[in-house]
Amino acid sequence: MTDLQVVKERQISKARQWELALNKLYINFCDYSKDALEAFGDEDIHQARVNCRKLLTLLSILDPEHLVTADLYSTFKQAQKRLGKVRDADVLIESFKDRHHQAKEAGEAKTAKLLKAVIRHQKVKRKKYRKKLAAGLPKLSGQALNGQWEAFLSRDLEGLAAKKDANVVMRELEVAFEQKKKACKTLFKGPEAESKESFDALHELRIAAKELRYTASAASFALSQKFHAHEDIYKEIQEQLGIINDKRVWLEILQSIGREELGAGRKVWTEFTDRLGAEVLEALHHNEVVQFPGN
């Protein structure tokens, strides 16, 4: 076998690894999407979104500028967005159901009533998101997509896979994460420690952790051993920062709906929003990802 033949064999072998990984995610995405449309089950929505996210991750490694994969990437991105709207509503509703139960157990009738009103309001929004998902997802995961997918695998994948090293991408993501972490530390040391700027910086850090987590998971077949623990490491970081972000987003949602819309009295509204605000600050001060001065 000539040197050229050896190189070609390696390229084919590498492309085959990518094809197996991509196809597994694609099949999962299509299957979970189909199941999600039947009953909008929480886990089906979640898994369809996760597999879609991993597909986007691998396509971004192979084709960062989306010069070759633009149509596929756009399709998966639209699907992820619609699935995400429903999933985020599911998570918020379940969280407020837990709070509603706790309020009832504690005899806080007015707080329980407020929380029930929030749940009703969010269920109306979720219904709209589900309707949009039902209308759009079949077009984003049907026969037309299958044709695009097969064409990509047979025509484009080998050439893209031959040029890319997932380990380089991981190192670049690590550098980006550390830079964002440094920016957060700087903000925490100054007078803007509890400002919107600090929360936005933490949100950006959470997104960087999510990118590392999903890259470590989706591209595990192409990564060296030293990166194999990264999925668990950055999942923990993402979840810690997610607690802060979720509470902040929930408070913003409440404020955007408004007290009058929810039929809440001024006192119970102030007490609950103040409590949620205090939870946001507590989560900020006690997170273990970016140590807060004095903790």
Secondary structure, DSSP 8 states (H G I E B T S, - for coil): --HHHHHHHHHHHHHHHHHHHHHHHHHHHHHHHHHHHHH--HHHHHHHHHHHHHHHHHHHHH-TT-SSSHHHHHHHHHHHHHHHHHHHHHHHHHHHHHHHHHHHHTT-HHHHHHHHHHHHHHHHHHHHHHHHHHHHHHHHSSHHHHHHHHHIIIIIHHHHHHH--HHHHHHHHHHHHHHHHHHHHHHHTSTTTTSHHHHHHHHHHHHHHHHHHHHHHHTGGGS-GGGTTHHHHHHHHHHHHHHHHHHHHHHHHHHHH-HHHHT--HHHHHHHHHHHHHHHHHHHHH-SSS--TT-
